[in-house]
Amino acid sequence: MSSLPLSDLPGPLPACPATAATARSARPRSGFSPARLVRHLLTLLPLLLIGAWAVTDWHTVQDGALRLASADPWWLLSGFFFTCMGWVTASVVRQGSIPERLPPGLLVASQFAAGAANHVLPASIGAHAVTLRFLQYCGIPLARATASLALYSLVKPIAKTVVLLGFLVAFPELLHLGELVPDGRTLVLVAGGVTAALVTAGVLVTTVRPLRRPLLGFVRTALTDARILHTRPSRVLALWGGAAATPLLQASVIASVGFALGLPLSWTQVTLALLLASTAVGAVPAPGGIGPVDAALVFTMVTFGAPMSLAAATVIGYRVLTVWIPLLPGALVLSVMVQRKLL
């Protein structure tokens, strides 16, 4: 992890302090404690959720495994490599969204564990919760840790939109406008939903006084940290460069699986298909985007000329490679980090 852009800090910063954990461990322990019981239950919760998910969605796991068994192993190995690079890139973006230096090894471990939590809870709630706990363990105040998550969540869609626009400008012949652009009714519904959300937030802030002060404090903290981060070139490169590289790595995983199965599409077509699909339905609060993004991705690849069976098999293989294979190890890492009070 020496490639993380951390060298621009104005002086040595302390690593994640464990003083609170040490103080807690110095206290006399009783035979039974509700807090310890809850901690142990949280340790087992990811494994229980994985087991329940595997039982309810067993056909998807079985079909994906059968498809992958007959695929080219070298292309699958390439897809696994890009999957691992995704966790490293997520760690780089997380580091780019916080001024303090974070321990690289634990940061990557937290993002690996956050990946498991992300596929259990919708709208990235699980991943953000794991990261928030990790930042608090590292001594980051709650307001600044939350501001870091907000900046991370804001930069990722902006960077993905920039990458999408770059692809559309570079490869305009690949876009089937008549089939992929949403109709006017869909655009009106989306615009109405966004407007309603903004108006609701404005009304709540204006009328509910208890929300006003903490929200204004959060906005001030977020703006201050964003200004500090954007005065450091390495942080800007980590934040925006990592966010732009994330969809390209995801597309590389899908393309590798597709090549292993004989998908007749180029890497450029697969990447554009992913960008269009995730932009169109990425806001749907599904765990890890599973479901809506998968359906939109299959539809987009079919529009680009892929057979329906191969497009569906590619998406299934992609989910097996990025969700099911790392899910159990990720849950174990999450359990270990909870057990050792790193989260």
N, C-alpha and C positions, 0 to 999 in steps of 0.2 A: 504493500500500500504506500510505498514511498512516492508514487506518482501523484498522490493527492496534493492539490495546490495549497500548501499550508505555510510556505516559507516567508510570506509577506507580513506576518504578524509583527507588531512593533516590539515585542519582547516575549520572554517565556511566560506562558500561561500555565496554571496548574492543571494537571490532569483531573479526570473526574474524581471529586472528593468522595471518600467513603466514610467520612467522619460520622455521619448520621447512622449509617449501618453499624459502624463500630460501637457507637454509643448504645445502640439498641442491643447489640450482642453482649455488652458488658452488664446489662441488667440481669438480675436473677430470673431464671426461667421457671415457670410453673409447669406442672404436669399437663394442664389443659389451658388453652387460650383461644378464645374465639377468633382472634386475628390470625393465629397460626393455622387454625382449621380452615379459614377462608383462603389463606395463602396456598395450602395444600390442595384445596378444591380447584383453585385457579390453575394450579400446576397440571391437574388432570383434565381440566375442561377442554383444551384444544384436542387432546387425543379422543375424548368422547365425541366431540363434534365431528371429527374426521371419520370416526367409525359410523356415526349416524348418516353422514353425507355419502359415504361409500355404499351403504346399504340402499339408500333411496335412489342413488344414481349409478347403480352397478352396471347397467347396460352400456352406459357411456364409457366406463372404465374398460369393460370387456371388449367392446368394439374397437376402441382406440388401441388397446394392447394387441389385438389380432392384426390390425392394420400395420402397426409398427413392427410386428414380428416378421413381416415379409418385406420390409423396406430396406433400403440401402443403409447399412450400419454406419458408414463413414459420413454420410450426410446427416444422420441422426446425431452422431458425435459432434459434428459442427453445430447443430442446433443446440445441443447441450452446452457447448462452449459459449454461445451467444446468450444463453439463459444465465449462465454464471456471470457473464459480463454485465448483465442487467442489474444484478445485486450490487456489483461494484459501482456502476453508474449511479444507482439510487443513493449509495453512500456519498458519492461525490456531490450530488445535488443537495443532499441534506447538509453536508459540510459547507457548501456554498451559501446556504441560507442562514447561517449563524456566524457571528463574528468570532466567537471563541473557538479555540482549537479542540477538537474532539479526538479521543483515542481511536486510531484507524481500525484496529482489530475488533474492538467492541462495537464500533459503528457498523462495520460490515455484518457482524453477528446479529446486531439489532435489526438490520434491514432484511436479513435472511429470515429471522423470526417474524418480522412484520409482514413478510410475504405470506406466511401461513395464516396469520390473523386476517390479512386482507381478503383471503378467499373464503372466510367464514362469515364476516360481517359486511353489509353493503356500504357503498359510497366511500370506500377506503377508510371507514371508521376504525377498523381493527388496526391497520397499519399506522394511522395517525396516533391512536392510543398508545401503541407500543413505543413509537418514536417520542411521544410526549413524556412518557415515563422515563425513557432513557435520558432525555435531555434534563429532566429534573434530577435524576441520579447524578448527572455531570455538573450539578450546581447551577443550572440555568434557571432563573426565576420563571414562575408559571406564565406571567404575561409575555415575557420575551420568547419563551418556548412556543407559546401559542401563536405569537406573531411570526415565528419562523415557519410553523406549519402553514399559516395563511399565505406567506410569501411563496413557499414551495407549491402550494395548490394553485396559486395564481400564475406562476411562471410556466408551469408545465403545459397548460392548454395554449398559452400565448406562443410558446416556442413551437408546439406542434402545429399551430396554425401557420406560423412562419414557414416551417418545413413544407407543409402542404402547399402553400402558395408558391414556394420555390419549385416544387415538383410540377405544378400546373403550368408555370412559366417555362420550365425547361422541357416538359414533355406534353405540350397541348394536344397532340394527336392521340394520346391515350385516354382522354376524358370523353366519355359518352354522355354529353350534356343532357340529351333528351331522356336518358334512362336513369341517371344518377342524381340529378338536381331535384330537390323536393318541390312539390307543386305549391301554388300560392296559398292554399288552405293550410298546409303544414307550416309554412313560414309564418302565417298569421297566428296560428296556435302557439308556436314557439315564441314569437314576439310578445304575444299576450301573456304567456306564462312568465317571461322575464320581467315584463313591466309590472305584473301583479306582485312578484316577489320583491322588487325594488320599492314599490309603493307601500307594501306591508311593512317592510323593514323601516322605511322612513316614518310611518305612522307610529310604530312601536317605540322608536327612539324619541319621537317628539312628545308622545302622550304618556309613556311610562317612565317616570323620572328615575326610578332605581336602575334602569338600564342605561341611562344616559351617561352617567359618570364613568362606570367601568368601560363602556364602549369607547368613549372619547379617549380614555387612558390607553386602551388597547390600540386605537388608531395612531396616537402619538408615538407609542412604543414601536409599532410596526414601521411607521414612516422614518423614525430615527434610525432603526437598525437597517432598513433598506438603503438609506442614504449612506451610512457607514460602509455597508457591504459594497456599494457601487463606486466607492472611492478606492477599492482594492482590486486591481486587475485580475489577480488569481481567483478571487471570490466570484467575480463576474464570469470568468471563464468556466469555473466549476458549476455555477448556478445555471447559466444560460446554455453553455455548451453541453453540460450533462443532460439538461432537459431536452435539448434538441436531439441528442444522440439516443434518448430512450426509445422513441418510436422506431428509429432506424434499427436498433437492436432487436426490438420485438418483431419487426418485419423480417429481419434476417433469420430469426428462429422459424417463422412461418414458411419463409422461402426454403430453408434447409429441409424442413419436413416435407414440403411440396416436392422438392427435387428428389427426395428419397422415395417418394411414392410415384414419381413420373408426372407431376403436374406440368402442363404445357404453358406455363407463364414465366415471364422473366422476373428477376428480382425487382426491377423498377415497377412492373405491374402489380406485384404482390404488395410492395410498399405503398403504392398509391391506393390500392384497395383497402389496406389497413387504415391509412390516414382518413380516407373518406368514410369508412364504416365507423371508426371510433369517434370521428367528429360528429357524425349524424346522430348516433345513439349513445355516445359515451357518457352523457349526463344521466342516463337511466340508473337509478340506485340499485344495481345488482352486484352481488359479491364478486369482486375482481372483474366486473364487466361480463361475466359468464352469462350467456343467454342472448341478450339483445345484440351485443357486439358480434357474437358468433354468427347469428342469423344474418346480420348486415354484411359481415365479411364474406360469407358463402355467396350471398346474392351478388355482391360486387365482383367477386372472382368469376362467377358464372357470366356476368355481364362482359367481362374482359375476354371470355372465350373458353373458360375452363369447364369441363364436364361437371355436372352437379355431384356425382358420386365422389370424384377426386377432390373437389373443393370441400365437401363435407368431411371426407377422410382426413384432409390436411388440417382442418380446424380441430378435429377430434385429436389427431396426433399432436398438434400444438398444445392443446390443453393437457394432454397426458404428460408431455415433456415439461411444461412450465407450471402445472398445478399439482398433478397427482404424484409424480416422482419426487419433487422436493417437499411435498406437503408434510409427510410424516417426519423427515429430518428437521424441517423448519419448526414443527410443533414441539419436537424434542428440545431443540435449542431454545425455543420460547419458554418451555417448562423449566429448563435448567436456569435460564436467566431470571425467571421469577423466583425460583427456589433459592438462588444465591443473592437475591435482593438487588439485582442489577436493573430491574424494571420496577 
